[in-house]
Amino acid sequence: FRSPLLTGLANAWIVNEPLAKADAIVVLGGGLEIRPFEAARLYHEGLAPKILLMDVKPSPTTKLGIMPPEKDLTRQVLLKKEVPDSDCITIGDGVANTYDESRAVRTWLEKTGAKKVIIPTDLFHTRRVRWLFRKQLKGTGGTVTVRAVAPEQYQATNWWRHEEGLIAFQNEVVKDIYYHLKY
């Protein structure tokens, strides 16, 4: 009984919209093992001519010079996946969360006149991303399409059997409530 119930819960939470050509694919911060890989795949499918990557706020290890900035790691993944450097555009200025990222995308859309973006992100992150980006892009004529990407560790059909899936789901439920209250 639990398996169909929890799979149904995940499927009700996850947003996975039909894809169509866009002006850019957005790689949000975090999710380095998932997001840039899916962005490169979508790019090679011809869904957008550009990939936007975030200038994420430096971590303490980046500030010490131990780790490279996240934007550099994301760019390296995209380059290894044969996305031309000229099609990778860094936006934002030390973004710290999804809200900052939504503002950076809005600014880019307004500056360039672009209208459509695709955002590939983790399964349970999709609902909050769609809500927040639609809210931020309201009045710009810009639209967002959210693409759900399952991590290697779990799927919508077994997320509760994996610690990563449990943590991801509970974190996103809490963050969704927080974002609705704050923004």
C-alpha positions in Angstrom: 0.0 0.0 0.0 2.8 2.4 0.8 4.6 2.2 -2.5 1.7 3.5 -4.7 0.8 6.1 -2.1 4.4 7.5 -1.9 4.9 7.3 -5.6 1.6 9.2 -6.1 2.7 11.8 -3.6 6.0 12.3 -5.5 4.2 12.5 -8.8 1.8 15.1 -7.4 4.7 17.2 -6.1 7.1 16.9 -9.1 6.6 19.4 -12.0 7.8 18.2 -15.4 6.5 20.3 -18.2 6.6 19.6 -21.9 9.7 21.0 -23.6 9.7 23.4 -26.5 12.4 25.6 -28.0 13.6 28.4 -25.7 16.1 31.2 -25.7 18.3 29.6 -23.0 18.7 26.7 -20.6 19.3 27.8 -17.0 21.7 25.9 -14.7 20.8 26.8 -11.1 23.5 26.7 -8.4 24.0 23.4 -6.6 23.1 20.1 -8.1 26.5 19.9 -9.9 26.1 16.2 -10.5 22.7 16.7 -12.3 21.9 20.1 -13.6 24.7 20.9 -16.0 24.6 17.4 -17.5 20.9 17.7 -18.3 21.5 21.3 -19.6 24.1 20.0 -22.0 21.9 17.2 -23.1 19.0 19.6 -23.8 21.4 22.0 -25.5 22.5 19.2 -27.9 18.9 18.3 -28.6 18.6 21.9 -30.0 16.2 23.2 -27.4 18.1 26.4 -26.8 21.2 28.1 -28.2 22.6 29.4 -24.9 23.1 28.0 -21.4 23.0 30.4 -18.4 25.0 29.5 -15.4 25.0 31.2 -12.0 27.7 33.2 -10.4 27.1 31.5 -7.0 28.3 33.2 -3.8 31.7 31.8 -3.0 32.0 29.2 -0.3 34.6 29.4 2.5 36.8 26.8 0.7 36.5 28.9 -2.5 37.5 32.0 -0.7 40.6 30.2 0.6 41.5 29.1 -2.9 41.0 25.4 -2.1 38.0 24.9 -4.4 37.3 26.6 -7.6 34.1 28.7 -7.9 31.0 26.8 -8.7 30.5 28.7 -11.9 33.9 27.4 -13.1 33.0 23.8 -12.2 29.7 24.1 -14.0 31.4 25.6 -17.1 34.0 22.7 -17.0 31.2 20.2 -17.1 29.5 22.0 -20.0 32.7 22.2 -21.9 33.5 18.5 -21.3 30.0 17.8 -22.6 31.0 19.8 -25.8 29.0 22.9 -25.2 31.0 25.8 -26.8 32.3 28.3 -24.3 30.7 31.1 -26.4 27.3 29.6 -25.6 27.8 29.6 -21.8 26.8 32.8 -20.2 27.4 33.6 -16.5 24.7 35.6 -14.8 24.0 36.9 -11.3 26.4 38.3 -8.9 27.1 36.1 -5.9 23.6 34.5 -5.9 22.9 32.7 -2.6 19.5 31.0 -3.2 16.8 30.2 -5.7 15.2 33.7 -5.2 18.5 35.4 -6.1 18.7 33.2 -9.2 15.1 34.1 -10.3 16.1 37.7 -10.0 19.2 37.2 -12.1 17.2 35.4 -14.8 14.6 38.2 -14.8 17.5 40.8 -15.3 19.0 38.7 -18.1 15.6 38.5 -19.9 15.0 42.2 -19.5 18.5 43.0 -20.8 18.5 40.7 -23.8 14.8 40.7 -24.8 14.8 36.9 -24.5 11.4 35.4 -23.6 11.7 31.6 -22.8 14.0 29.6 -20.5 14.2 26.0 -19.6 15.3 25.0 -16.1 16.4 21.4 -15.5 16.5 20.7 -11.8 16.1 17.9 -9.2 12.8 16.1 -8.9 11.5 17.7 -5.7 13.0 21.2 -6.4 10.7 21.6 -9.5 7.6 22.8 -7.8 9.3 25.7 -5.9 11.3 26.7 -9.0 8.2 26.9 -11.2 6.2 28.9 -8.6 9.1 31.3 -7.9 10.2 31.9 -11.4 6.7 32.4 -12.7 6.2 35.0 -9.9 9.5 36.8 -10.7 8.9 36.8 -14.5 5.4 38.1 -14.2 5.0 41.3 -16.3 8.2 40.6 -18.3 6.5 38.5 -21.0 9.1 35.8 -20.0 8.2 32.2 -19.5 9.8 29.3 -17.7 9.6 25.6 -18.5 10.7 23.3 -15.6 12.3 19.9 -16.4 12.5 17.3 -13.6 15.7 15.3 -13.5 16.1 12.3 -11.3 19.4 11.9 -9.5 21.3 8.6 -9.7 20.3 7.6 -6.1 16.5 7.5 -6.4 13.5 8.0 -8.7 9.9 9.2 -8.0 9.0 5.5 -7.6 11.5 4.7 -4.8 12.6 8.0 -3.2 11.5 7.0 0.3 13.9 4.0 0.3 16.9 6.3 0.0 18.2 8.7 2.6 19.0 11.2 -0.1 15.4 11.0 -1.4 13.9 11.5 2.1 16.1 14.5 2.8 15.4 16.0 -0.6 11.6 15.7 -0.3 11.4 17.0 3.3 13.8 19.9 2.6 11.7 21.0 -0.4 8.4 20.8 1.4 9.8 23.0 4.1 11.5 25.4 1.6 8.3 25.6 -0.4 6.4 26.8 2.6 9.2 29.2 3.6 9.4 30.7 0.1 5.6 31.2 -0.1 5.7 33.0 3.2 8.8 35.1 2.5 8.4 35.9 -1.2 
